[in-house]
Amino acid sequence: MKPGDAEMNSAPSQPSRSAACSCGQLQAHVVGEPVRVSVCHCMACQRRTGSVFGAQARFPREAVTVVGTSTEYDRTGDEGTKATFRFCPQCGATVYYTLEGDPEAIAIPVGAFADPSFPPPRFSVYEERMHSWVHVPGDVEHVA
C-alpha cells in the first residue's frame, strides 16, 4: 500500500441511531442525519402522542432498517394526506410512519430515540393549534 491509500479508502463514518418502542420489540435503526426534524401542533398529533405536540425526524427510506413486528393505523390529515403509523402490538408505542405524499421517506418520532442530544427541530407546523404556554425556538421555521 502506498502512503495515503488508507486515507483515501477511509470515508468518514455516518452517525447511526436506534429508535424503539417502550418494550423494545419494535425498533428502527437509522444511518445518517435526518433530512428534516419538525414539531407538529395539530390535534391529531396531540392525540397520537398524548402530549401537546408531536416531534418527528424524517430519514431517507434506504437509511432505515426496521426490526420487529408492527401494527398499522392509517390516518387522513387535515389536508387530506394519508399517514400510515406503525406501532408495537405489545406496548402500543409508535416507532415510525410513512406519508402518502413522501414515499421516499420514513418519519420516526424523536422521542423513540430517547436521545437528548438529537438534533433540534427546524420546522414547527400547525402553530395556530399550539398551546399558549409552548414556546418554540425562534430559529425554527414557523408554519401556521
N, C-alpha and C positions, 0 to 999 in steps of 0.2 A: 504494500500500500504506500502510495506517495504521501508526503506531508500535505495536510489539508483535506485529504479524502474523507476522513471521519467527519470533519466539519460539514462537508458538502452533503453527506448522507444523513446527518442527524438533523431532522426537521424539529422545530420547537413542538413540544407536545401540547395537544389540545386539552383544556380542562375537562374533567368528567365529573358528573354529579349523579346522585341517585335519589329518586323520589319514591315514597312508599305510602301505603295505606296505614292505618293505625295498628293492624295486626301483623303487617309485613308480608302478607301473602301476595299482594299485587304490587309490582314495582315497575318503575320506568327509569332506565339508565340512559343518560344523555352524554354526548361528547360535543364539546364546543360551547360557545357562548350563545345565549338566547338571541333571536333576531328581534324580539320585542318583549318588553316587560310592561304590563299595564295594570291599572286598577279599574274596576267597573262598579259603579254605584247603582246599577239597575236593580229593580225589586227582585227579579228572578235570581240574580247573583246573591243578593242578600238572603233570600230563602235557601238557596243551594248551599251556601257556606255556613249559615247560622250566624253570620257576622254582619257588619254594616257595609261591607263591600267585598268583592272578590279580587284577588291578586293572582295574575297568571303570567306565565312566560311561554312564548311560542318558540318552537325549535323546528328546523327542517325535518321532515318525516324520516329521512335517511340517518339522522343523528340520534334517533330514539330507538331503544330496544325495550320491549315490554316483556315482563316475566310474570306469570301467574294467570289466574282466571278472573275475568271481569263480567259484570252485568252491564247492559246498556240502557240508557234512558235518552230518548230524543225530546228536545225542547225547541219550539219555534220562538225566536226572539221578537222583540217589539217591531223590528224592521222586516220580519218575515224570513230571516235566515235560520236554518235549522242547525242546531248543535247536538252532537251525539256524545253524551257523557259516559265514561267508563268508570265504574266504581266496584269496590270489593264486595262480593256477595256475602262475605262473613262479617265484616265490620262496618260496611256502608260508606267508607271514605272514597271520594272521587280522587283518582290518581291522574287521569288525563282525559282530554276530549278533543274532538275534531269539529271544524266548522265547515259547513256546506260550501261556502264561498272561498275557502282557502284549503284545497285538498292536499297541498304540498307541505302543510304544517300540522304539528301536534302541539296543543296547548296543555300545560301542566300547572296546576295550582302551586303558587310559590310556597305555600305552607307545607305542601307534601315533601318538599326538600328538607324541611326542618333545619335550615342553614341561615343563621343571622348575617352571614357575610354575602348572601345572594345579592346580585346587582339590583339597584333600586328601580322603581317604575319610571318610564319615560312618557307614559300617556295615562290620562285619567279621563274616563268616559262616563256619560250619563250623570254629569255633575249636578243637573237640576234635581236629582233624587238623592244627592249626598246629604247625610245627616249634618245638621248645623254645627256640631261640635267637632267634626272631622276636618283636619287641615292637611291638604296635600302640598308637598314642597313646591315652591314657586318655579323651579327649573323644569317642571314637568309640563308637557303639552296638555293644556286643559281643553277638553272637547265636551261641549254641552250635550 
